[in-house]
């Protein structure tokens, strides 16, 4: 395996492992799938044997190393997009995350930034 499945519409879309050392940006509005995109990449790199480090301020991916719990919604989505052999699994290699800036620190940082911009 030398690729990571990153999406599937009319046909599957893969990131070739040899391009995984490039810079990337995942951006979008609330609810557009940024966190899921990062999870898919982290899991894919882990399967390829690449250790992953993610700075996770909100704690959204802190449980990524654990196997997920199957439920009906996930099974329906797997069937809808046609992923064969889907199983919930743990990540085989290290995925390290840092988590959770205290709210007061985030607020202070945000306030400092807005004061700097308006000066």
C-alpha positions in Angstrom: 0.0 0.0 0.0 1.5 3.3 -1.0 -1.6 5.6 -1.1 -4.2 7.0 1.2 -7.9 7.1 0.2 -9.0 10.7 0.8 -12.3 10.8 -1.0 -14.7 8.9 -3.2 -17.3 10.4 -5.5 -17.7 9.0 -9.1 -14.3 7.4 -8.5 -11.9 7.1 -5.6 -9.3 9.8 -5.0 -5.9 8.9 -3.4 -3.0 10.8 -2.0 0.2 9.0 -3.1 2.5 8.5 -0.2 5.5 10.1 -2.1 3.6 13.4 -2.1 2.9 13.3 1.7 5.9 15.4 2.5 4.5 18.5 0.8 2.8 21.4 2.6 -0.9 21.4 2.7 -3.8 23.5 4.0 -7.2 22.3 5.1 -9.6 25.3 5.4 -13.3 25.8 5.4 -16.3 27.0 7.3 -17.8 25.3 10.3 -19.1 21.8 9.4 -17.3 21.4 6.1 -15.2 18.4 7.2 -11.8 19.9 8.1 -11.4 17.6 11.2 -12.5 14.5 9.3 -10.1 15.3 6.5 -7.2 15.6 9.0 -8.3 12.3 10.7 -8.4 10.5 7.4 -4.9 11.7 6.6 -3.5 10.9 10.1 -5.0 7.4 9.9 -3.7 6.8 6.4 -0.2 7.9 7.3 -0.3 5.7 10.4 -1.3 2.7 8.2 1.7 3.4 6.1 4.0 3.3 9.1 4.5 7.1 9.4 4.3 8.5 13.0 1.8 11.5 13.1 1.8 14.5 15.4 -1.3 16.8 15.4 -1.7 20.0 17.4 -5.3 19.8 18.5 -6.4 22.9 20.4 -10.1 21.9 20.8 -9.5 18.1 21.5 -11.4 17.0 18.4 -9.0 14.2 17.5 -7.8 13.2 21.0 -9.4 9.7 20.7 -8.1 9.0 17.2 -5.8 6.2 18.3 -8.8 4.2 19.6 -11.1 2.0 17.5 -14.4 3.6 16.7 -17.8 2.1 17.6 -19.9 0.8 14.7 -23.3 2.3 14.4 -26.1 2.3 11.8 -25.2 5.8 10.4 -21.6 4.7 9.8 -22.7 1.5 8.1 -25.1 3.3 5.9 -22.4 5.8 4.8 -19.9 3.0 4.1 -22.5 1.2 2.0 -23.4 4.5 0.2 -19.9 5.3 -0.9 -19.0 1.6 -1.5 -16.0 1.0 0.8 -15.4 -2.7 0.8 -13.9 -4.4 3.9 -14.6 -1.5 6.3 -13.8 -2.2 9.9 -13.3 -0.1 13.0 -9.7 -0.3 13.9 -7.0 1.3 16.1 -4.2 3.2 14.4 -1.2 0.8 14.1 1.4 3.5 14.6 1.8 6.4 16.9 -0.6 9.3 16.5 0.3 11.9 19.1 -2.0 14.8 19.8 -1.7 17.8 22.0 -4.9 19.1 23.4 -6.8 21.9 24.9 -5.7 25.4 25.4 -7.5 26.8 28.4 -10.4 29.1 27.4 -8.9 32.0 29.3 -5.6 31.6 27.4 -7.4 31.4 24.1 -9.5 34.5 24.9 -6.4 36.4 26.0 -4.6 35.4 22.8 -7.6 36.5 20.7 -7.9 39.8 22.5 -4.2 40.5 22.0 -4.5 39.8 18.3 -7.5 42.0 17.8 -5.8 44.9 19.7 -2.8 44.5 17.5 -4.8 44.7 14.3 -6.8 47.8 15.3 -3.7 49.7 16.5 
